Each structure stands twice: as C-alpha cells, then as structure tokens.
C-alpha cells in the first residue's frame, strides 16, 4: 500500500486524516512536496515524442507501481486537486507512452482510494475533485474503492471532524484485515 500525499503544507489536515486511516498499517508514504516533479512538456505529437526529464518522477512512479493499493491524498485547492497532485497525474501522459512501464496495464490492476479535506462546504464543493479522480481512474481501468472528505482548514482542524475521523478509523480496520 502506498499513500501519495499531495499537500503543500507539512502535516496538513489531509495528511493527518490519511495517517489516521493508516495508523499501524505498513505503507509507503510518497510526499510529493518533497519531490521535484517537473510540469509536463506535452510532446506526444512532436517528432521524437516525450523526452527524458531529469527529476524525481520516475522514482515516484516506480514506487507507485510496486503497490496494489494506492491512496491519493490531496486537499481541495480551488475546487480541485492540489497543484502538486495535478502535476504528478499530468505526467502520466508521458508514462503511457514510455515502453519501460506498461503503465496503463499495471495501473489497471490497482485498487485506489481518495482522501481530501477542505474548509468551505467540502462535502459539496469537493465532489468535482472526486469526479475528476473517478474519470482518471476509469480511463486507467483502476478500481476506485472509496473516498473520504474531511472538513478542515486551519492546522489540526481535522481533529474536530468526528465523521471524517470515524471514517478514517473504519478504513483502518478494513486495511488491518488485509495485512
């Protein structure tokens, strides 16, 4: 299991909620803030196609491909996923054309979850983010198992969202049974 953390704030609410869901579970945290992932230079229709990029993306995608269960953890930023997460997902276009990966085939074997938090009616306003992930996962053939939306804005606000914390604990029980 791997948790791809797309928050631009260290130990933010979304990461905290994800960590509650994964407490005591063996998993690989992938903190996108700590990685250099260059924005995509879309060369799919150019002569020669995509070119190698000197950044951390290949290292991250190798880690992702090692795991059968993935948790995409991103706060709601302007009614969508964070720029860090979007940058990462945009680079999938490059992986789809990279013969080293068999990317779509391998990703289609993944079971995926989404964790998000927002401060302004997130149970409603985060739904486009969830739909965006649903479309991405459908395109890739991934199994979208569940999502969780927490209400939180300032540091540690998530601790007061009893519903989200309860949902995270239920996920934790389900994940515990897989180990």
C-alpha positions as CSV (number, residue, x, y, z in Angstrom):
1,X,0.0,0.0,0.0
2,X,1.2,3.5,-0.8
3,X,-0.2,6.9,0.1
4,X,0.6,9.7,-2.4
5,X,0.4,12.9,-0.3
6,X,-0.3,16.0,-2.5
7,X,-0.4,18.6,0.3
8,X,1.8,21.7,0.1
9,X,1.6,22.0,3.9
10,X,3.7,19.7,6.0
11,X,1.5,17.6,8.2
12,X,-1.7,19.2,6.8
13,X,-5.2,18.1,7.6
14,X,-5.5,15.8,4.6
15,X,-2.2,14.1,5.5
16,X,-3.3,13.8,9.1
17,X,-6.6,12.2,8.1
18,X,-4.7,9.8,5.8
19,X,-2.4,8.9,8.7
20,X,-5.4,8.1,10.9
21,X,-6.6,5.7,8.2
22,X,-3.2,4.1,8.0
23,X,-2.2,4.0,11.7
24,X,-0.4,0.7,12.4
25,X,-0.6,-0.3,8.7
26,X,2.6,-0.9,6.7
27,X,2.6,1.5,3.8
28,X,4.9,3.6,1.7
29,X,4.4,7.4,2.1
30,X,5.1,9.4,-1.1
31,X,5.2,13.0,-0.1
32,X,5.0,15.0,-3.4
33,X,6.1,18.2,-1.7
34,X,9.5,16.5,-1.1
35,X,9.9,15.5,-4.8
36,X,10.9,17.5,-7.8
37,X,8.3,16.7,-10.5
38,X,8.7,19.0,-13.5
39,X,5.4,20.1,-15.2
40,X,4.7,18.1,-18.3
41,X,6.1,19.3,-21.6
42,X,3.5,17.7,-23.8
43,X,5.4,16.3,-26.7
44,X,3.1,13.4,-27.6
45,X,2.5,14.8,-31.1
46,X,6.1,16.1,-31.7
47,X,8.8,14.4,-33.7
48,X,10.6,12.1,-31.2
49,X,7.8,12.3,-28.7
50,X,8.4,12.7,-25.0
51,X,12.0,13.2,-23.9
52,X,13.6,12.0,-20.6
53,X,13.2,14.5,-17.8
54,X,15.8,14.9,-15.0
55,X,13.6,15.0,-11.9
56,X,12.1,12.6,-9.3
57,X,9.1,11.5,-11.4
58,X,10.5,8.1,-12.5
59,X,11.5,7.3,-8.9
60,X,8.0,8.2,-7.7
61,X,6.2,6.2,-10.4
62,X,8.4,3.2,-9.8
63,X,7.3,3.3,-6.1
64,X,3.7,3.6,-7.2
65,X,3.9,0.7,-9.5
66,X,5.2,-1.5,-6.7
67,X,1.9,-1.3,-4.8
68,X,-1.5,-2.8,-5.4
69,X,-3.4,-0.3,-3.2
70,X,-2.9,3.4,-3.6
71,X,-4.3,6.3,-1.6
72,X,-4.4,9.6,-3.3
73,X,-4.4,12.2,-0.6
74,X,-4.9,15.9,-1.6
75,X,-6.5,18.9,-0.1
76,X,-9.1,20.7,-2.1
77,X,-7.4,23.6,-3.8
78,X,-9.6,25.9,-5.8
79,X,-12.2,23.1,-6.1
80,X,-9.8,20.5,-7.4
81,X,-6.7,18.6,-6.5
82,X,-3.6,20.4,-5.4
83,X,-1.1,21.6,-8.0
84,X,1.4,19.0,-6.7
85,X,-1.0,16.2,-7.3
86,X,-2.2,17.5,-10.7
87,X,1.4,17.9,-11.8
88,X,2.1,14.3,-10.9
89,X,-1.0,13.0,-12.6
90,X,-0.4,15.1,-15.7
91,X,3.0,13.3,-16.1
92,X,1.1,10.0,-16.5
93,X,0.7,11.1,-20.2
94,X,4.4,10.6,-20.5
95,X,4.3,7.2,-18.8
96,X,1.5,6.0,-21.0
97,X,4.0,6.3,-24.0
98,X,7.0,5.0,-22.1
99,X,7.8,1.4,-23.1
100,X,9.6,0.8,-19.8
101,X,6.5,0.9,-17.7
102,X,3.5,-0.9,-19.4
103,X,1.9,1.8,-17.4
104,X,-1.8,1.5,-18.2
105,X,-1.8,-2.3,-17.8
106,X,-0.1,-2.1,-14.4
107,X,-2.2,0.8,-13.2
108,X,-5.4,-1.1,-14.2
109,X,-4.5,-3.6,-11.5
110,X,-4.6,-1.1,-8.7
111,X,-7.3,-0.5,-6.1
112,X,-7.5,3.2,-5.3
113,X,-8.8,5.5,-2.6
114,X,-9.0,9.2,-2.3
115,X,-8.7,11.4,0.9
116,X,-9.4,15.1,0.7
117,X,-10.1,17.9,3.1
118,X,-11.4,21.4,2.6
119,X,-12.8,24.2,4.7
120,X,-15.7,25.6,2.7
121,X,-18.5,23.1,2.4
122,X,-16.2,20.4,1.2
123,X,-18.9,17.6,1.2
124,X,-20.4,19.5,-1.7
125,X,-17.5,21.5,-3.2
126,X,-15.0,18.6,-3.2
127,X,-17.3,16.5,-5.3
128,X,-15.8,17.8,-8.6
129,X,-12.4,16.7,-7.3
130,X,-13.8,13.2,-6.6
131,X,-15.4,13.1,-10.1
132,X,-12.1,14.2,-11.6
133,X,-10.4,11.2,-9.9
134,X,-13.2,8.9,-11.0
135,X,-12.7,9.9,-14.6
136,X,-8.9,9.4,-14.3
137,X,-9.3,6.0,-12.6
138,X,-11.9,5.0,-15.2
139,X,-9.6,5.9,-18.1
140,X,-6.8,3.9,-16.5
141,X,-9.0,0.9,-15.6
142,X,-8.3,1.3,-11.9
143,X,-10.7,0.1,-9.2
144,X,-12.0,3.1,-7.3
145,X,-12.8,1.6,-3.9
146,X,-13.8,4.6,-1.8
147,X,-13.3,8.3,-0.9
148,X,-13.3,10.4,2.2
149,X,-14.0,14.1,2.5
150,X,-13.0,15.9,5.7
151,X,-13.9,19.4,6.9
152,X,-10.8,21.3,7.9
153,X,-9.0,24.5,7.1
154,X,-6.6,25.7,9.8
155,X,-3.9,23.3,11.1
156,X,-5.3,20.4,13.1
157,X,-9.0,21.3,12.3
158,X,-9.5,17.7,11.1
159,X,-9.3,16.5,14.7
160,X,-12.8,18.1,15.2
161,X,-14.4,16.4,12.2
162,X,-15.8,13.4,14.0
163,X,-17.4,11.9,10.9
164,X,-14.2,12.0,8.9
165,X,-12.1,10.7,11.8
166,X,-14.6,7.9,12.2
167,X,-14.5,7.1,8.5
168,X,-10.7,7.0,8.7
169,X,-10.9,4.6,11.6
170,X,-13.2,2.3,9.6
171,X,-10.8,2.4,6.7
172,X,-8.0,1.5,9.2
173,X,-10.0,-1.6,10.4
174,X,-10.5,-2.7,6.8
175,X,-6.9,-2.1,5.9
176,X,-5.8,-4.0,9.0
177,X,-7.7,-7.1,7.8
178,X,-5.7,-7.0,4.6
179,X,-2.4,-7.4,6.4
